[in-house]
Amino acid sequence: MNEPIIECRDLIKTFSSGAEVLHILDHADFSLEKGKICTILGPSGSGKSTFLAILGSLERFDSGSVRVDGYELQTLQEKSLSVFRRKVVGFVFQFHFLLGDFSALENVALPGYMAGLPRADAWKRATQLLDLVGLRNRAHHYPSQLSGGERQRVAIARALINEPPIVLADEPTGNLDAASSEELRSLLQRLPEAAKTTLVLVTHDSELATIGDTSFLLKGGHFECIR
């Protein structure tokens, strides 16, 4: 077995609700090899999205250790965490969060440009990524001119602009119809090979869950490997 690209040990995350303390993650362990697709399932409120936010350093945890691509997240201050987010992880959410006044090409290129890529290089890579997701001919369309599935494919291209070794996707088909969901499943399934990345995917979509090389059920604060 190769060294994991993600490894969590004895992870604890709690939320307070009045006098009650909710253990979202309760001494949880998790690991994933590089280049794999991992799907995470679980009932609503089980902590799937919280766990994804922890992996992306958007959410702090109470105790334990989280190592992502060599970064020990529990040791990093905010400045270092910003570097981590820019270099290591790409995010895809249930809602696309595209900028309405920007074209598809501009939406994809912007994070690269902000990360220091020369403008010409950012635009060139954005064009290549739109080609990867099947939308090169829609590069100059605005989000309002795109279908829901097309907007989500632009969001995936945007997540890849800085060549992250890990992509974190939270319910990416949650707002899509059946046909668009199928197109997105096909794209996500070939993403690790096409973009040289590792994919961690939270979903309620039983069909989408089948694309994982490995699948976990998050329930009661612990991960159970179900495939």
N, C-alpha and C positions, 0 to 999 in steps of 0.2 A: 504493500500500500504506500502510495506517495504521501509526502508530508501535507497535511491539510492546508488549504488556503484560508479556511475559516475554522477556528477552534474556540469553543466556549466551554468553560469549566466552572461548575458550582455557581451558576449565574442566578442571581436573585434580583427581582424587580417587583416592587410593591407600590400600590396606590392606597391612599387613605380615603375612606368614605365615612365621614363622621367619626364615630369611635371605632369603626371597623377597618382593619388593614387587609387589603386584598393582595394575595400573593399571585401575581401574574406569571412570574417565573420563579420556581421554588427549587433552588439548587440544581438547575437544569444544565445538562451537558449536550453539546452539539458539535459535529465536525463535518466538513465537506471537502472533497478533493478538488483540485484545480481542473477546470474544463468541463465540469459536470453540470447537469441541470438538477436542481433540488426543488421539489414542490412541498409546500407546507400546508396542511389542512387542519381544520379544527372548528369547533362551534363558534358562533359569534360571541365576542367578548373573551375568547380564550387567550388573547395576547399575541396573535399572529402579526398584526401590523406593528404592535409595540416592539416585538422582537426584530422585525425588519428595520425599524427606526434605530434600534440599538446597534445593529450591524453597520448601519450607515452613519453612525455617530450623531444622529439627530435627537436621540433620547439617551439620557444618562441612566445607568443602572446602579443598584444599591451596593452590590458586592459581587465577587467572583472575577473571572478574567475573560476577556474577549480579545482574541488575536485575529486580525484580518490582514492578509497579505503581508505579514511580518510586523504590522503595527499593533502594539499593545494598547488598546483604546483606553483602558483604565488609568494609564500613566500620562496621557496627553492633555495639554492645556488647549484652550480654544484656538489659538493661532495654529498650532500643529494639527488640530482637528480639521481646520479649514483646508489645510494642505492635503490632508488625507481624503476629504470629500472630493476635492478637485482632481486628485490623481488616481484614486483607487476605485471609487464607486460611481456608477451611473444609476439614476433613479427613474422608474416608470411607475406612475400612479394610476388609480382608477379613472381620474379625470386628467385630461391631457395637459392642462395648464399652459397652452400655447399663448403667445402674445398676439392679440387680435390685429394689431396694426403692422405686424411683421409677416412677410411671406414665409412659406414652408422652409425655403432655403435660409432665410435670415434667422428663423427660429432655431434651426439646427446649428448654424454656424456661430451664433452668439456666445454660447458657453466656451467654445474653443477660442474665440477672439478675446474673451474676458480672461481666459487662463493664460494668455500670452502668445498664442499662435499668431503669426503675421496674417493680416487680413486675407491676402491671396491664398495662403495655405488653408485657412479656416473655410473659405468659400469652396476651395477645391475638394477638401475632405467632406464637407457637407453635401456637395453634389454626388460624391461617391456613395455616401451613406443613403441618400435618397434613392439612388439606383439600387442599393442593396435591399431596401424595403419596398421596391417596386413603384416608386413615386417620382422618378426623375422628370417625367413629363408634367408633374404638378408642382414643380419647384417654385414657381412664381405665383402660385395661388395662395390666397389668404385662408386662415382657418375657417372663416364663414363660408368659403367656397368648397370646402372639403367635407366628405362624409365622416361620420363618427369613427369608422374603421381607419380611414385615411389619416385623420388627426392623431389617432393613437399610434399609427406607424411612424408618423413624423416625430412623435414623442420618443419612440424607441430610437430612431436615428439620432435625435438630440442627446439621448443618454449615452450614445457611443462616441460622440465627437472627440472626447479627450482620451479615447482608447482605454477605458477602465478595465482592469482585470476582473472586476465583478459588477454585474448588473443586478439590482434589487427591484423586483416588480411586485406591486401590491394591487391585486385584483385587476389586472390589466384588461380583462374582458368584461368587467362588471357592468359597463354601460353600453355594451354592444349587442346588436342582434345576432341571430344564429350564424348567418353567412359571414358577417364581419369577424365574429369570434373564431370561426374555422380558419379564416385567412390569417388571423393573428397567431393562432396556435401553430400553424405551419411555419410562420416566420420565427417565432420564439424557439421552436424545436431545432432549427438549423443555426440559431444565433451563436452558440459556443464555437462551432467550427468556422462559421463565416466571419465572425468578429473576434475570434481568439479570446473569448471571455468565459466566465463562470456565471451561471444564472441561478438566483434564488427567487422563488416564485411563491407568493401567498395567494391562495385562490379558494373559492367555494365551487368553482366550475369543475365538475367531476371529469369532463372530457379533457380539459386543460391539464388536470392533475396527472393524466396518463403519460405526458411527455417527459416526466422526470426520470432521470437515471436512478434516483432514489427519492422516496417520499416519506415524510414524517407527519404524524398526528400530534398536534400540540393540545394537550388536555390536562387539566389539573396542575399546570405549572411545569409539566415535564414533556419531553419529546419521546415518542415511540416510533421506531422505524417500522413502517408498514410495507415497504418494498425496497 
